[in-house]
């Protein structure tokens, strides 16, 4: 190597260039796949978002390639651009979506990718932030669809979402022997209805509210049955 050092270095440079071209070829295949499927994903995701009551949503998935910035994930930078209101320009999701909107966007994405998702348990914490009424019911329906293939754990204060669950657990903080303790316990059928009624009415639970909660549970059960 030392006797013919120039040729040795030249050989290394040639091998390096060959490997680099192979790397670029792999990156291009990956990038082409991303760009092709980004169009499919953005169409499916837009539909899923409309089903979650984002009625005027505009969405674009940008795949920007840069051969000077290769990582273990290829040379693409992927950005999700979205507009949630008519007349608003599309911006990166991180710049325009509130916490509740981000939760719904993630729920929509998970529902679209459900058949390819390898994670068996999904946790949604306060997915009901900033929503109510019709939107809350749309979210609960989407979670019911996702729950067919995955175990969902959802922390919620909305009766529409709670009613759709197969099992209910109450999380309660209380003072015990001079300390604050948090306890969790399963709610059986009637207790479950009582807690949904409490979510509906606040503090005073009347017979009418109980009947409303029971009706909400029955409606949720019919919705889940129609999904099968």
C-alpha positions in Angstrom: 0.0 0.0 0.0 2.8 2.4 0.9 4.8 1.6 -2.3 1.9 2.3 -4.5 0.0 4.7 -2.2 -1.6 6.9 -5.0 -3.1 3.8 -6.6 -4.3 2.6 -3.2 -6.0 5.9 -2.4 -7.5 6.1 -5.9 -8.9 2.6 -5.4 -10.5 3.6 -2.1 -12.0 6.7 -3.7 -13.4 4.6 -6.5 -15.0 2.2 -4.0 -16.3 5.1 -2.0 -18.0 6.6 -5.1 -19.5 3.3 -6.1 -21.0 2.8 -2.6 -22.2 6.4 -2.6 -24.0 5.8 -5.9 -25.5 2.6 -4.5 -26.7 4.6 -1.5 -28.2 7.3 -3.7 -30.0 4.6 -5.6 -31.5 3.1 -2.4 -32.5 6.6 -1.3 -34.2 7.3 -4.6 -36.2 4.1 -4.4 -37.3 5.0 -0.9 -38.1 8.5 -1.9 -40.1 7.4 -5.0 -42.1 5.1 -2.7 -42.7 7.9 -0.2 -43.9 10.4 -2.9 -46.2 7.8 -4.5 -47.8 6.8 -1.2 -47.9 10.3 0.2 -50.6 11.1 -2.4 -52.6 8.0 -1.4 -52.2 8.8 2.3 -53.1 12.4 2.1 -56.4 11.5 0.3 -57.3 8.9 2.9 -56.2 11.1 5.8 -58.3 14.0 4.5 -61.4 11.8 4.3 -60.7 10.6 7.9 -60.4 14.1 9.1 -63.7 15.1 7.4 -65.3 12.2 9.2 -64.0 13.7 12.5 -65.9 17.0 11.7 -63.0 18.9 10.1 -65.3 19.9 7.3 -63.1 22.4 5.5 -59.8 20.7 5.9 -57.1 21.0 3.2 -54.1 18.7 3.5 -50.8 18.1 1.6 -48.0 15.8 2.5 -44.7 17.2 1.2 -41.7 15.0 0.5 -38.6 17.1 -0.1 -35.4 15.4 -1.2 -31.9 16.6 -0.5 -28.9 14.5 -1.6 -26.7 16.5 0.7 -28.6 15.4 3.8 -28.6 11.6 3.9 -29.5 9.9 7.1 -30.5 6.4 8.1 -34.0 7.3 6.9 -32.9 8.4 3.4 -32.6 11.9 2.1 -36.2 13.0 2.4 -37.7 15.6 4.7 -41.5 15.0 5.1 -43.9 17.7 6.3 -47.6 17.6 6.8 -49.2 20.9 5.7 -52.8 21.6 6.7 -55.5 24.3 6.7 -58.4 23.8 9.1 -60.4 26.9 8.2 -61.6 28.2 4.8 -59.3 30.9 3.3 -56.4 30.0 5.6 -53.1 29.1 3.9 -51.7 25.7 4.5 -49.0 25.5 7.2 -47.1 22.8 9.0 -49.4 21.0 11.4 -47.2 21.9 14.4 -47.8 25.6 13.7 -51.6 25.6 13.2 -53.1 22.8 15.3 -54.3 23.1 18.9 -53.9 20.3 21.4 -57.4 18.9 20.7 -56.9 19.2 16.9 -53.6 17.4 17.1 -55.3 14.6 19.0 -58.0 14.3 16.3 -55.4 14.4 13.5 -53.4 11.6 15.3 -56.7 9.6 15.7 -57.4 10.0 12.0 -53.9 8.9 11.0 -54.0 5.9 13.3 -57.4 4.9 11.9 -56.1 5.1 8.3 -53.0 3.1 9.2 -54.8 0.6 11.5 -54.2 -2.4 9.3 -50.5 -1.7 9.1 -50.0 -0.6 12.7 -47.9 -3.1 14.8 -48.6 -1.4 18.1 -51.3 -3.4 19.9 -52.2 -0.8 22.5 -52.9 2.9 21.9 -53.3 5.5 24.6 -55.3 8.7 24.0 -55.1 11.2 26.9 -57.7 14.0 26.8 -58.6 13.5 23.2 -61.8 15.4 24.0 -60.0 18.7 24.6 -61.8 21.5 22.8 -64.6 19.4 21.3 -68.2 18.6 22.1 -71.6 17.5 20.7 -71.5 16.2 17.1 -67.7 16.3 16.9 -67.4 14.3 20.1 -69.7 11.6 18.7 -67.7 11.5 15.5 -64.5 11.0 17.5 -66.1 8.2 19.5 -67.2 6.4 16.3 -63.7 6.6 14.9 -62.3 5.2 18.1 -64.8 2.3 17.9 -63.5 1.5 14.4 -59.9 1.6 15.7 -60.8 -0.5 18.7 -61.7 -3.4 16.4 -58.0 -4.1 15.8 -56.3 -2.5 18.8 -56.7 -2.1 22.5 -57.5 1.6 23.2 -57.0 3.3 26.6 -58.7 6.6 26.6 -58.9 9.2 29.4 -62.0 11.3 28.8 -64.5 13.6 30.5 -67.0 13.5 27.6 -70.0 11.2 27.9 -70.2 10.6 24.1 -66.7 9.1 24.2 -67.1 7.3 27.5 -70.3 5.7 26.3 -68.5 4.0 23.4 -66.0 2.1 25.6 -66.4 -1.6 26.3 -65.0 -1.3 29.9 -64.9 1.7 32.3 -62.4 2.5 35.0 -62.8 5.3 37.5 -59.7 7.2 38.5 -60.2 9.2 41.7 -57.9 11.3 43.9 -58.7 11.5 47.6 -57.1 12.3 50.9 -56.2 9.3 52.9 -54.4 9.3 56.3 -53.1 12.8 55.6 -51.8 12.0 52.1 -53.2 12.4 48.6 -53.7 9.0 46.9 -55.0 8.1 43.4 -57.1 5.0 43.1 -58.5 3.2 40.0 -61.3 0.7 40.0 -63.5 -0.9 37.4 -67.1 0.2 37.0 -69.7 -2.4 36.4 -72.8 -1.8 34.2 -75.0 0.3 36.5 -72.1 2.2 38.0 -70.8 2.9 34.5 -74.2 4.4 33.6 -74.2 6.5 36.8 -70.7 8.0 36.0 -71.8 8.8 32.4 -74.8 10.5 33.8 -72.5 12.5 36.1 -70.6 13.6 33.1 -73.8 14.7 31.4 -75.2 16.7 34.3 -72.4 17.6 36.6 -73.2 17.2 40.3 -77.0 16.5 40.4 -78.0 13.1 38.8 -81.7 12.8 38.3 -83.7 9.8 36.9 -84.0 11.7 33.6 -80.2 12.0 33.3 -79.8 8.3 34.2 -82.2 7.4 31.4 -80.3 9.7 29.0 -77.0 8.0 30.0 -78.5 4.6 29.4 -79.9 5.7 26.0 -76.4 7.0 25.1 -74.9 3.6 26.0 -77.5 1.7 24.0 -76.8 4.0 21.0 -73.1 3.4 21.3 -73.7 -0.4 21.5 -75.8 -0.3 18.3 -73.1 1.8 16.6 -70.4 -0.8 17.5 -72.7 -3.7 16.4 -73.1 -2.1 13.0 -69.3 -1.9 12.6 -69.0 -5.7 12.8 
